[in-house]
Amino acid sequence: MSSTVQVNEHYLDHVVALSERSEVQASEDIMSGNGLKLVAKGGRIDARVRQRLLEHKLTKPLESLMQVVESVATRRIDRVAAALLERHPLLSSICGEASARLHMSTMNHLILSPQLDSLLSVYASQSEGKLEHAVGVALLSAALIEDLQSQNAKPGTLMLAGLMHDVGELYIDPELLKPGQRLTPQQWKHIASHPIVGAKVLKDMPGAGPQVAQCVLHHHERLDGFGYPQGLTAESLPVMSQALAVAEMLLGVLESGHHHAERAAMAIRLVPGEFNRRLLDRVVTAARGVQAKGATQEPQTFDAADMAQRLGTLATTLARFREARQRIQTEHASYGRDLRALLDHALARGERIRVSLASTGLESCSPEETLSRLQTMDGPARLEVTLVVRELQWRLGELERQVTIRSEQLAGSDAARVRALLSPTPKAEVAA
């Protein structure tokens, strides 16, 4: 008996939403596993057929059976790329003028299969920022890989992977992806599955294939093994995957507000070892150039009392970290191998975060002294503290998420030990 495919409800809802603005058609007869024709070739895929498609398993994935008639993705990619380069000096500086022209030309000549074109159109239809993110990652990936001069680097393949890297999000509950949504570590597990889902969709899709899928699968991995979804280390990550991971991180910086060059330099400095140093050298050089061209300004809003409270929370959390470290060191010999590896890595990350907080000079201050010093800081110092604190808040939440998720793969007694170590600290909720 041939295999059948269940339609993902979240993906179908995105398709139905797009069908209200653009015509979405069946590119061939959509058949159920028991031989029932659900939608004839050329028929519309919209709200009227939604329930019918959900009630039956299909003979092929829905993504390979549909077409967006007027693709918004391929008609706008060049304009989106040009606008991004003009808007973001850091992006333009990283790419370089000559390279930017080359990569724009490569992007304009990319041939997307009808299936890829339609999938990208569905992804882009969620919001204006989605296509910008995809195009930005594609541009950066191709620019960064130049410095490695690797025979295994294929700019066209990497650009395709950049454009498609987040399509797995289409298959996740959209409530979890809303900006500012507060997520527990358990909810984050669903978010962390999107590279796996995206790679599975792309692996056998015409126009994509195994190499594109592999890059997509790895785009949140880190060289030190503390990325997701597989926790791979440097020796297991192909160079194209490494470039895509750096590009994804940088686009997150560009999308996070102001002071992009400063934020990029800060993110790279605070937790070393995550990314290929040769790729980062280009970013650091570009960031310095952008910073040199304009005077550093203080944050748009700076609430000294709020910042003092954030610093106090960080200091308290790191004090608990020190207590946990002492306990781990005492009991280390009794731990299983996998638990030791996880906790050793977590301790190393926690120590880097502690050192980064100490660099502000405010770690050991009393609350009153902290507030007083914040109130008298000049603009550049305020910006430095703001960037450090926000980055470290994210890093601490990320650390707890990863330890919690990875502990579930341990033996029962070791998993219980991790829960006990985390229990003194209130479960972190972090913005997606």
N, C-alpha and C positions, 0 to 999 in steps of 0.2 A: 504493500500500500504506500503511495507517495505521501510525502510529508505535507502538512498544511500549516498555515500561518495565521495566528490570531492578530487582529488589528489592534494597535495600541490606541486606547481611548483618547489620551492626551494629544497624540499626534493627529488623530482624526479631527479633534476639536479645532486644532490650528488650521487644518485644511478647510474645514467648514467655515471658519471665520474669514479666511482668505477668499472663499468662494462668494462672499457677499460683496467683494470689491473687484475681483478678477475671475474670469471663467476658468474653472478647473474641470477637465474632461478625463474620461477613461481612455487611455491610449490603446487599449485592447479590451476585449470582453473580460469583465471581472467575474470569475467563477468561484463558487464555493467548493469545498472539498468533496461534497456529495453530488456535484455536477449541476447545481442550480446557478443560472445566470443572474447575478445580482445587479450588475450595471452593464449595459451594452456598450461596445466601442463607440466613442463619441458622446456618450451620455454624460450629463453633468454630475459631478460629485459635490453635493451640497447637503444642507440640513435635511432634505427630504429622504436621502438614502442613508443617513448616519446610522440609524438604529438597525437597518438591514445589514449594514457592513459589520456592525458590532456583534450581531447575533450569529454570524457564520465565520468559520475559519476559511481562509482563502487558499487557492492553489499556489499563489505567488505573493510576495510582499506587496502591500498596497503602493509603496513608494515606486515600484517598477511598473505599475499599472495605470499611472495617472500622469497628466501633463497640465501645467499652468499655461494657458493659451498665450497670454501676453506676459512673459516673464519680466518681473520688475528687477530681478537681480542682474542679469547680464547687460541689460540696457543702461544700467546706472553705475556699474563698477568703476569705469574710468573717471566719471565725474566725482564719485565719492572719494577715490584715491587722490585726485587733484586737490579737492577741498581739505582733506586731512593733512596733506603736506603743507598747504598754505596756512592752516589753522595752528599747527603744532610745530614750533621751531625745533623742539627736541627730535621729533620724528624726521623732520626734513634734514637735520644735521646728521642723524645716524645714517640715513639713507645716502646722503651726499647728492649733489646736483646731478652728476653724470649717471650715478647708479640709479637714482630715482627715475630718470628718463628711460633707462634701460628696463627697469622693472615695470614701469608703466606700460611700455611697449609689450613686454612679455605678458602682462596681465590682460591687455587688450586683445592679444592673440590667443589667449587660452580658449580651448574648445571644450565647453561643458556639454556632456551628453544630455539629452532631454531629461533623463532621470535626475542627474545632478543639478541641472538648471532649475527643475521644479522643486527639488528639495531645498536648494538655497533660497528660492523664492518664498517658500513656506517659512523658512527660518527668518528671512528678512522682514516678513510681513508682521512680525510681532511688535516691532517698534523701529523707529528710524535708526536708533543706536545700534541695532543688531548688525545691520549690513556694514555700518562704519567699523564696528569691532572686527568683523570678519576680514574686511579689506585691509584694515590696519595691521592685523596679525600677518596676513599674507605678504604685505609689503616689507614689514620688518624681518620676517623669516628669511626672505630671499636676500635682503641686504646683509643680514648678519652672517649667513652661510658663506658669503664671499671670502671672509677673513680666514676660514678654515682651509680653503683650497683643497677640498676633499674630492677624490674621484667618485665617492659615493653620493655626493651632493647633486641633486637634480632640482634646479630652481623651479621648473614648471610643476613638478610633483609636489614640492614644498608649498608653492603658492596654492595649489588645489587643496592641500591639507589645511593651510591657513584659512582659506575661505570656508571650509567645511568643519573646522575643528570642534565647534560647539553644537552641531546639529543634534547631538544626543540629548540636549536640553529639551527638545521638542517632545520627548517621551516621558518627561518627569512632571509631576503635579505642579502646575504653574504657581500655585499658592506658595510653594517653597522657594520660588525664584523671584518673588516680588522684591524690589529694592527696599532695603531697610528691614526686611523680614528678620525676626529673631529666631535663630535656629539652635536647637540643642545638638550635641554630638550625634545622637541617634538620627535626628532629621537630616543632619549633614551627610549621613551615609547615602541617602537617596541622591543628593547633589553629586557626591563623589562617584556615582555610577555612570555619569553621562559620558565619560571617555569610552567606557566599555560598550555602552549602547551605540554610540556613534560609530565606533570601529566595526561593530557587528553589522550595522546597516550598510556601511561603505565597502566592506571587504569584497562582496560579490556584485556590487552595483556597477553597471557599465560606465566607463569613464573614470572610475575611482580605482579600486583594486587593493591588493594587500599592502603595498608601500604607503599609499595614502592612509589606509586604515591603521597601519602601525604608528605613523606619526600622530594621528588623532588619539590613539590609545595612550600615547606617552606624554601628551602635552601638559600634564600636571605632575609629571615625575620630576625628581630632583637628584642630582648626582650623589648626594650623601645618603640616599635611600629613604628619605622621609617625605617623599611625595606620594601621590596616589594615582591610579588605584592599585598598582602592584608593588609599590615600594622598591622599585629597581634602583640599582646603583650605577655608577659611571660606566663600568665595563659592559653593562647590559643595554646601554642607551645609544642607539645610532646617532650620528652627528645631526641628521635632519631633525630627529626628535628633540635633540638638545637645543637646536636653534628655535624650533617652534615653542618650546617651553619658555625660553627667554623672551621671545616676542609676546607671548601671552601675558607674562608678568608685566612687561613694559606697557602694553596697552591698558592694563589695569591701572597703572600709574597715570597714564595720560587721561583716563576717564575719571580720575578720582578728585578732580578739582584743580586748584591752582598750584604753582610752584613745582611744575613737573620735573624740571632738571634736578632740583634739590631733593625731591621725593625719590627719584630714581637713584641718585647717588646714595641717599640714606638707606634705601632698601637693600642695595648691594653691599653696603658697608656693615650693616648690623648683623647679618647672618651669612657669613662667608661659607663657601663650600657647596652651595646649592646648584650653581650654574658653572658652565665652562668658562674659565677665566679669559680665554682668548676671545670669546664672544662678548664678554663684559667689558674688555678693554676699549672696544669701539664705543660702547655706551658711555663709559666714564669720560672718555675724551670728548664726546659730543656734549655731555652734560656740563662739563667745565667750560666749553666754548659758549654754550647758551647762557650760563651764569655770568660769564665775563662780559657779555654784551649788555646786560641790564643790571641795575642796582637791586640788591636783595631787599624785598619789602617784607614787612611783618604780616602775619596772618590777617585775613580780612576781618575776622572777629577773634578777640582774645579775652577770655574771661579768666582772670588770674585765680579766682576762687575755685572755679570748675577745674582748672588745670591742676591746682594744688590737691583737689580731691582725687583726681585721676592718678596723680603721682603717689598719693597715699595708698590707694587701692593696689597699684602695682607693687609698692614696697611691701605691703602686707602679704600679697600673693607670693612674692619672692621669699619672704621670711618663712612661709609655709613650705616653699620649695626646699629651703635649706634644711628644715626639719625632716622632710621626706628623704632628702639626700643622706642625712645621717643614719636614718633607719635602714635605707637601702644598703649603705656601706656595711652596716652591722650584720645584715642578713644575707648579704650578697652570695656567700658560698652555698647557701641552701636553695638558691633559685635554680630553676631549670635553665638550660642553655638559651632557649628562645626568649624567656623572660629577662635574663641577664642582658641579652643583646638589645632588647627593646628599651629597658631602663637605662642602660649605659648611653644609648643614643639620646634618650630624653634628657638625661642629666647634662650631657654635653650641650644640648640646645638650650636648656634652662640656664646654664652657666653663661653662655654667650649673651642671652637676654639680660642677665644680671649685670654683666660687665657693661653692656650698652646703657643700661639705666644709670650705672655709676658714672658714666662719662658725662652726664648732665651736671654732676656735682651736687645733686639734690637728694640723693638716695638716703643719706643719713641725717638729713635735716629734720628738725621738729616741724609739725604742721604750721606753726606760727612763723618759723624762719623761712620755710618753703614759700608761704604766701607772700612774705615781705620781699623775698628775693625776686619772685615772679613779677611783682608789681613795679619793681625798679629796673627790670631788664629793658634793653633797647630792642628795636625791631628785629635785627638778625638773630639775637639770642632767643627772643620769643619764638621766632620761626623754627629755630633748631630744636627747642624743647617741644614744641607742638608736633613736629614731624617725628621725633624720637618716641614720644609718648603714644601717639596714634599707631605707629608701626609696632611698638612693643605690645600694645593692647591686642592688636590683631595676632601677633606671634604667639602670645600666651594662649589665646583661644584656639589657635591652630594646633598648638602643642597638645592641649588637652583633648581636642577632637581626635587627633591621630593616635594618641596613646589609648584612648577609650576604644576606638574602632579596632585597632590592632590587638588589643588585649582579648577581644572576643575570639580570636583565632588560637589562643593559648589553651593549655589544659585547664580544667576546672579550678584546681587549687591555685594555679598561677594567675588566672583571671581574677579570682577573688582577692588575691594580694594586691593587684593593681587597683581594684575598686576601693580597697581599704586605704591605699596610699592617696587616692584622689578624694576620698570622702571628706577630709577636713576642709577642703576648698569647695565652696558652693559651685554647683555645676554651671559652667560658663555658658551664656547665651551670647551669640555673636551675630553681627550683621553679615548677611551674605554678600 
